[in-house]
Amino acid sequence: MCHAQFNTDRLLMIGRSALYYEDYVLSIQYFNQAISSKPYLYEPWFFRGVAKYYLDDYVGAESDCTEALERNPYVVGIYELRGLCRIHQKNFEGAVSDYNAALRYDPEGINLWHNRALCRIEQKEYDKALAELDTMSARWSKNARIPAMKANVYIQQKDTTKAIEALEKSIELDAYDGNVWAQRAVISLARSEWKEGEGYLNKAIHLLPKDANLYINRALARFNQQNLRGAMADYDTALDFEPNNFLGHYNRGLLRAQVGDDNRAITDFDFVLKLEPDNLMALYNRALLLEQTGNPRAAIRDYSKVIDQYPNFWTGLHQRAQCYRKLGLTKQAEQDEFRILKAQLDKRMGKQPRLSPKQMRKRSDEDIEKYNQLAVADEQEVQPEYQSDYRGRVQNRHVAMDYLPMYVLSTQRQQSAVKRYVAYDRQVDSLNHTLPANLQLYIVCGESTIHDPAPWLERDSKSAVALWLRAICQAQQESSDMPLMTANLLENLTQAIALAPTNAYLYYNRGNAYVQCMDHQQAIADYTKAITLDAHLAEAYYNRGLAHLTLKHQKEATADLSKAGELGLYAAYSLLKNQRK
C-alpha cells in the first residue's frame, strides 16, 4: 500500500514538474497514470485540468475540474479554474456560480471578485456589477483595476462622463496600465477628439508596444488630422505585429490609393479578399485600381461581382462601361450606359471622390456607396482582462485536418515520446508464438513493412489476421480504380470483423474505409464501436472528431478531440483551437 502511494505521489510530482516546464502533453500522461492508480484523489484530476487549460482545451479542463470537485469540494483553486474555463466558453452564468462558491471559502480573493464582476458585465447585469465593484472599492481602495472596470460599465451604459471620471481615477492610482489609456482613447475617438485620442494612444502604445489594435486606432486619429504619413506608418507597424489584420490591410489599401501607390494598394486588397472573398467594398476598390493601372479586363471581373449584388449601383455601372469601351466591347458598354441614362444619372456620377476626414464606416456597414471610406471596428472597446496565470503552447502549432491512418501489422515497433498506448490483439499474439523472433508482428498506426502477405495467408487464409493483412496490402497498393479498391477493402474488413468481433482495430480501419467513401455516419458508428471495445484508442477519438466536424457536429467533435489530446495525440489541441476561430 505504501509502495502504491509512493508511486502515485511520484507520478504527481513528475507531472507537476512537466507542468512547470510547460510540457503539458507529457504532464497529462503522468496524471492519466495517477488517475488510473488512484481515481479517488482530486489532485491528478485538477492538475490534468490545468494542463488542458494551458492547451486551450476548455471543455476537457472543465470536465476534469468537475471530477476534482466531486472528490474535494473545498479547494478554491478548482472553482477558480473551472470558472475561467466557463468564461472561455461564454458560460458566464456558470462562471458566476463557481466564483460564488469559491468566495464562500476565500472571501478576500480579489481575483475571484474581479472575474465575477467582469462576468456580470458580460451578462449586462450592470447594477449588480456596480454594486460588487463598490464593495471591492471599499476593501481595496488602492486597486486601479476597480475604477477601470466601473468605467467599462459606464461605457456600456453610454454614460461617458462617469466613464471618464472613473478612468481618471484609475490613472491616478496607476499610470502604467496601457489598457486604461486605451480605454480613455476609445472615448476620445468616439467623440471625434482626434488630437486627444492620439495623445492617449501614444501613452498606451508606450506601455503596450506590440498591440496591433492600438496602432490601428492611432492611424485613424492621425488620418483625421491630415497626417497621412503617420497613419501609413501605424498601419505598417500594426501589420508587422498582426499580419492578418483585416482593418490594417483594408485601410492601408485606401491610403495607398489616395497617395497614388496603386500597385501596392492592389496588394492590400488582394490580401483582404483572401480573408473575405465576398467583401464587395474591397472588390470595388480593387476594380478601380485595376482599371487605373491598365487592367480593364480584371477590373470588369470585379465590377461585375459588385453589380450582381447591387444592380442599381450607378457608379459601378459607369466604371464598367468605361472598361468595356477600352476593350472595344461597345455593345456591352452601351447596355450599361443605357441603364444609367434610364435612371437619369447625375452628371457628376462616375467620378471617384477623394478620401476626406470624418468619412468612416462601421466594418459591418455594407452600403456600397461608402466604398471609399475608412473602416472602423463595429465596437471600439477594450476586451475584458480576466485575472489568470494560465497560458498555452502546442495548440499554436499548425496541423492539417487529415484523418489518422489505419492500424496495420508491421515487423517494426512504433515509438512515441508521450503516448504510452501499446496496441494488443490476442490472435496476433497467438500467431507471433509460431513465428521466428525476426518476424514478430506489431500492431501500429501508420505504414506497414509487410508488402507481400502470401507467407502468412498460406497458414490460414480464413483467419481474421489473414484478412486484416490482405486489407492492409490492398490499401497500400496504388490503383486506378479507387471505388473498386475501397469496396474490396470494406469487404475484407467486414469478413475479418465477423471472425473477430472484439477487435477494435478492425472497426477503426473500417471507419477509415467509410471515410474514403464519404459515408461519415457509418464511419462514426465504426469508430464508436472501436472505442467501446478499447476506450484508450486515441486515434478513434481523433478520427471520429474529424468526422463530426465534417457533419457540423461541433459539440461532439470538441469532446472527441479533447479526449484524443488527453490520450496523447497533441495535434488534437491545434484542431480544437482552430475550430474556435
DRENTIMAR-50028 format. One line per field, with one value per residue (C-alpha): x, y, z. Coordinates in steps of 0.25 Angstrom, whole numbers, plus 2048, in hexadecimal, padded with zeros to 3 digits. Each point is the difference from the previous one (the first is absolute). Last residue first. Example, Ala and Ser with C-alpha at 12.3 -4.5 7.8 and 13.67 -1.06 7.14 Angstrom:
2
xx = (837/7FA)
yy = (7FC/7F2)
zz = (81D/802)
//
This chain:
581
xx = (7D2/7FA/803/80F/802/7FA/808/80D/7FC/7FD/80F/804/7FB/804/7F3/7FC/801/7F7/7F6/800/7FE/7F4/7F9/802/7FB/7F4/7FD/803/7F7/802/800/80E/804/7F9/809/80C/7FC/7FE/80E/806/7F8/804/80F/800/7FC/800/7F1/802/7F4/7F6/80A/801/7F0/800/80A/7F7/7F4/807/805/7F1/7FC/80C/7FD/80A/804/80E/7FA/7FA/80E/805/7F4/804/80D/7FB/7F6/80C/809/7F5/801/7F4/7F8/80C/7FB/7F4/80A/809/7F5/7FC/80F/801/7F4/803/80D/7FA/7F7/80B/808/7F4/7FD/80F/801/80E/806/80D/801/801/7F1/801/80C/7F8/7F3/808/807/7F3/7FA/80C/7FE/7F1/803/7FB/80D/807/80F/801/7FB/80C/80A/7F8/7FF/80A/802/802/807/7F3/7FE/7F8/7F9/808/7FD/80D/803/80C/808/80E/7FD/7FB/7F1/7F6/7FF/7FD/7F3/7FB/803/7F9/7F4/800/801/809/803/809/7FC/80A/7FF/80A/80D/7FA/806/7FA/807/804/7FB/7F3/7F1/7F8/7F7/7FA/805/7FC/7F6/806/7FB/80E/807/807/806/7F9/7FA/80D/802/7F6/7FE/7FA/804/7F2/7F8/7F6/804/7F3/802/802/7F4/7FE/7F4/7FE/80F/803/800/806/7F6/802/7F6/7F5/7F6/801/7F8/804/803/806/80D/7FA/802/809/800/804/80C/800/803/7FF/7F3/801/7F9/7F6/7F3/803/7F6/7F5/7FA/7F2/7FD/7FD/80E/807/7F9/803/80F/801/7FA/808/80D/7FC/7FE/80C/80A/80C/809/801/7F1/7FD/808/7F9/7F2/806/802/7F3/7F9/808/7FB/7F2/7FF/7F2/803/807/803/803/806/80B/803/800/80A/80A/800/7FF/80D/807/7FD/803/80F/807/804/7F3/7F7/807/7FF/7F1/7FE/808/7F7/7F3/805/804/7F2/7FA/806/7FD/80E/802/80E/805/7F9/807/80D/7FD/7FB/80E/807/7F7/805/80E/7FD/7F9/80A/7F9/7FF/7F1/801/80B/7F6/7F5/809/805/7F1/7FD/80E/7FF/7F1/802/80B/807/80F/7FE/80D/806/7F1/7FF/80D/7FC/7F3/807/80A/7F4/7F9/80C/802/7F2/800/7F3/7FB/7F5/80B/808/7F4/7FD/80F/7FF/7F5/807/80D/7F9/7F9/80E/804/80F/805/7F6/806/805/7F4/7F6/807/800/7F2/7FC/806/7FA/7F2/803/803/7F5/7F4/7F6/7F7/801/80F/801/7F8/809/80D/7FC/7FE/80E/806/7F9/806/80E/800/80C/7F9/7FB/7F8/7FE/7FE/7F4/7FA/801/7F9/7F5/7FD/801/7F5/7F8/7FF/7FF/7F3/7FC/7FC/80B/80A/7FB/803/80E/803/7FC/80A/80B/7FB/804/80C/808/800/803/7F2/800/7F5/7F7/803/7FC/7F3/7FD/804/7F6/7F5/805/7FF/7F3/7FA/807/7FA/804/804/80E/800/7FC/80B/80A/7FB/802/80E/805/7F9/807/80D/7FF/7FF/7FC/7F3/808/7F7/7F3/807/803/7F1/7FC/80B/7FB/7F2/805/807/7F4/7F8/80C/7FF/807/809/80D/7F8/7FD/80E/803/7F6/805/80E/7FA/7F8/80C/808/7F7/801/7F4/7F8/80A/7FD/7F4/808/80B/7F6/7FB/80E/802/7F4/803/80E/7FB/7F6/80B/80A/808/80D/803/7F2/803/80C/7F8/7F5/80B/804/7F2/7FD/80E/7FD/7F2/804/7F5/806/80C/808/7F9/800/80E/803/7F8/807/80D/7FB/7FA/80E/805/7F6/803/80F/7FF/80D/7F7/7F6/80A/804/7F2/7FF/80D/7FB/7F2/807/809/7F4/7F9/80C/802/7F1/802/80C/7F9/7F5)
yy = (87B/7F6/7F4/804/7FF/7F2/7FC/804/7F8/7F4/800/7FC/7F2/7FB/7FA/80E/805/7F5/803/80F/7FD/7F7/80A/80B/7F8/7FC/80F/804/7F6/807/7F3/802/804/7F3/7F8/808/7FC/7F2/800/805/7F7/7F4/804/801/7F1/800/7FD/7F3/7F7/80C/809/7F7/7FF/80F/801/7F6/809/80D/7F9/7FD/80E/805/7F8/808/7F3/803/803/7F2/7FA/808/7FA/7F2/802/804/7F4/7F7/807/7FD/7F1/7FB/7FA/7F8/7F6/80A/80B/7FA/7FE/80F/804/7F7/806/80E/7FF/7FA/80B/80B/7F9/800/80F/803/7FA/806/7F9/802/7F5/803/7FE/7F2/7FC/804/7F9/7F3/801/802/7F4/7F8/805/7FD/7F1/7FA/800/7F8/7FD/803/80E/802/7FD/808/80D/807/80F/7FF/80C/806/80F/807/7FC/7F4/7F2/7F8/7F3/7F7/7FD/801/7F8/7F4/7FE/7F6/807/80D/7FA/7FF/80E/805/7F8/806/80F/80A/80F/806/80E/809/80C/80A/7FE/7F6/7F3/7F7/7F2/7FA/7F3/806/7FD/80C/80A/80A/80E/80D/808/80E/80D/806/805/80D/802/809/7F5/7FC/80C/805/80A/801/80B/805/80D/803/80C/805/804/80E/807/806/7F8/7FE/802/80B/800/80C/806/7FE/7F5/807/800/7F1/800/7F4/805/7F5/807/80C/80C/80C/80D/80A/804/7FF/7F6/805/7FE/7F6/807/7F7/808/80F/802/7F9/7F4/801/7F1/7FD/806/7F7/7F3/805/802/7F2/7FB/809/7FB/7F1/804/808/7F5/807/7FC/80F/801/7F4/807/80D/7F8/7F9/80E/805/7F3/802/80E/7FC/7F6/7FC/7F1/7FF/7F1/7FD/80E/7FC/7F3/807/80B/7F6/7F9/80D/804/7F4/803/80F/7FD/80D/805/809/7F5/7F6/80B/803/7F1/7FE/80A/7F9/7F3/805/806/7F3/7F7/7F3/7FA/804/7FC/7FE/80C/809/7FB/804/80D/802/7FC/809/80C/7FC/801/80E/808/80C/807/7FD/7F2/7FD/806/7F7/7F4/804/800/7F2/7FA/805/7FE/7F1/7FD/7F3/805/804/805/805/804/809/807/802/805/80A/805/802/809/808/803/803/80B/807/801/7F6/7F6/802/7FB/7F4/7FC/801/7F6/7F6/802/7FD/7F4/7FA/7FF/7FE/80D/7FE/80B/80A/7FC/804/80D/803/7FC/80A/80B/7FB/801/80E/804/7F9/804/7FA/7FD/7F1/802/807/7F4/7F6/807/7FF/7F1/7FF/808/7F6/7F5/805/7FF/808/80D/7F8/807/80D/7F8/7F8/80D/806/7F4/801/80F/7FD/7F5/809/80A/7F5/7FB/7F7/7F5/7F7/80B/801/7F1/801/80C/7F8/7F6/80A/805/7F2/7FE/80B/7F9/80A/7FF/7F1/7FD/80C/800/7F1/803/80B/7F6/7F6/80A/805/7F2/7FD/80D/7FD/7F2/800/7F1/804/80B/7F6/7F7/80B/802/7F1/801/80B/7FA/7F3/807/808/7F3/806/7F8/7F3/7F4/806/808/7F3/7FC/80E/7FF/7F3/805/80C/7F7/7F8/80D/805/7F3/807/7F4/808/804/7F2/7FC/80C/7FC/7F2/805/809/7F4/7F7/80B/801/7F2/7FC/7F7/7F4/7F3/806/80D/7F8/7FA/80D/806/7F5/803/80F/7FD/7F7/80B/80B/7F8/80D/7F8/807/7FD/7F1/801/806/7F5/7F6/807/7FF/7F2/7FB/808/7FB/7F2/7F5/7FC/7FA/7F8/803/80F/800/7FA/80A/80B/7FB/800/80E/805/7FB/809/80C/801/80E/7FE/802/7F7/7F5/802/7FF/7F2/7FC/803/7FA/7F3/7FF/802/7F5/7F7/803/7FC/7F3/7FD/804/7F6)
zz = (776/809/7F6/7FF/80F/800/7F4/807/80C/7F8/7FC/80E/7FE/80E/806/805/7F2/7FA/80C/7FC/7F1/804/809/7F6/7F4/808/803/7F1/7F9/7F3/7F8/7FB/80F/805/7F6/805/80F/7FC/7FA/80D/809/7F8/800/80F/802/80F/802/7F8/7FD/801/7F9/7F4/800/800/7F5/7F8/802/7FD/7F2/7FD/802/7F8/7F4/7F7/7FA/805/80D/7FF/7FF/80C/808/7FB/806/80D/800/7FD/80B/80B/7FE/808/7F4/7FB/7F5/7FC/801/7F7/7F5/802/7FE/7F4/7FA/803/7FA/7F3/7FF/802/7F5/7F7/802/7FF/7F2/7FB/80C/808/80B/80E/803/7F9/809/80D/7FB/7FE/80D/807/7F9/804/80F/7FF/7FC/7F3/7F8/80B/7FF/7F1/804/808/7F6/7F5/807/7F7/803/80F/806/803/800/80B/80D/806/803/802/7F9/803/7F4/806/80C/7F8/7FF/806/80D/7F8/7FB/80E/802/7F3/805/80E/7FB/806/7FD/80B/804/807/7F7/805/7F8/7F7/7FA/7F6/7FF/7F3/7F9/7FD/800/7FE/807/7F6/7FD/808/7F9/7FB/805/7FE/80D/802/80E/80A/807/805/809/80A/80B/80E/80B/800/803/7F5/7F7/7F9/7F2/7FE/7F8/7F2/7FC/7F1/7FD/7F6/7F1/7F8/7F6/7F1/7FE/808/7F4/802/80D/806/80F/808/800/805/7F7/800/7F9/80B/7F7/7F1/7F6/7F2/7F8/7F4/7F5/7FA/802/7FF/7F5/809/7FA/7FB/803/7F2/7FC/80A/7FA/7F2/804/805/7F3/7F8/806/7FD/7F1/7FF/805/7FA/80C/805/7FD/80A/80A/800/800/80D/806/7FD/805/80D/802/7FD/80B/7FC/7FE/80E/802/7F1/7FF/80A/7F9/7F3/805/804/7F2/7F9/807/7FC/7F2/802/804/7FD/80E/802/7FC/80A/80B/7FE/800/80D/806/7FB/805/80E/802/7FB/80A/7FA/801/80E/805/7F2/7FC/80B/7FA/7F2/806/806/7F3/7F8/809/7FD/7F1/802/808/7FC/80D/802/7FA/80B/80B/7FB/800/80E/804/7FB/805/80E/801/7FD/809/7FA/802/80F/806/7F2/7FC/80B/7FD/7F1/804/80A/7F5/7F7/80A/803/7F1/7FF/80B/7FB/80F/7FD/7FA/80D/809/7F7/800/80F/800/7F7/808/80D/7F9/7FD/80F/800/807/80C/80A/7F5/7F8/80B/802/7F1/7FF/80B/7F8/7F3/806/805/7F2/7F9/80A/7F6/80C/7FE/7FE/80E/806/7FA/805/80E/7FE/7FA/80C/809/7F8/801/80F/805/805/80D/80A/7F9/7F3/807/805/7F2/7FB/809/7FD/7F1/802/808/7F5/7F5/805/7F5/809/7FA/802/80E/803/7F9/809/80C/7FC/7FF/80E/805/7F8/808/80D/80B/807/801/80A/7FE/7F1/7FF/807/7F5/7F5/805/800/7F2/7FB/806/7F9/7F3/7FE/7F1/801/7FB/80B/80B/7FB/801/80F/802/7FB/809/80C/7FE/7FD/80D/809/80D/802/7FE/804/7FD/7F5/7F8/800/7FA/7F6/7FB/7FF/7F9/7F6/7FD/7FD/7F7/7F7/7F4/7FE/804/80D/803/800/809/80A/800/804/80B/805/800/807/80C/804/809/7F7/801/7F8/7F8/7FF/7F8/7F7/7FD/7FD/7F7/7F8/7FF/7FB/7F5/7FB/802/7F7/7FE/802/80E/804/7FD/809/80B/7FE/802/80C/806/7FC/806/80D/803/804/7FE/7F3/807/7F6/7F3/805/802/7F3/7F9/808/7FA/7F2/802/804/7F3/7F8/809/7FF/805/809/80C/7FB/7FE/80E/804/7F9/806/80E/7FD/7FB/80C/80A/7F8/801/80F/803/7F8/809/80D/7FC)
//
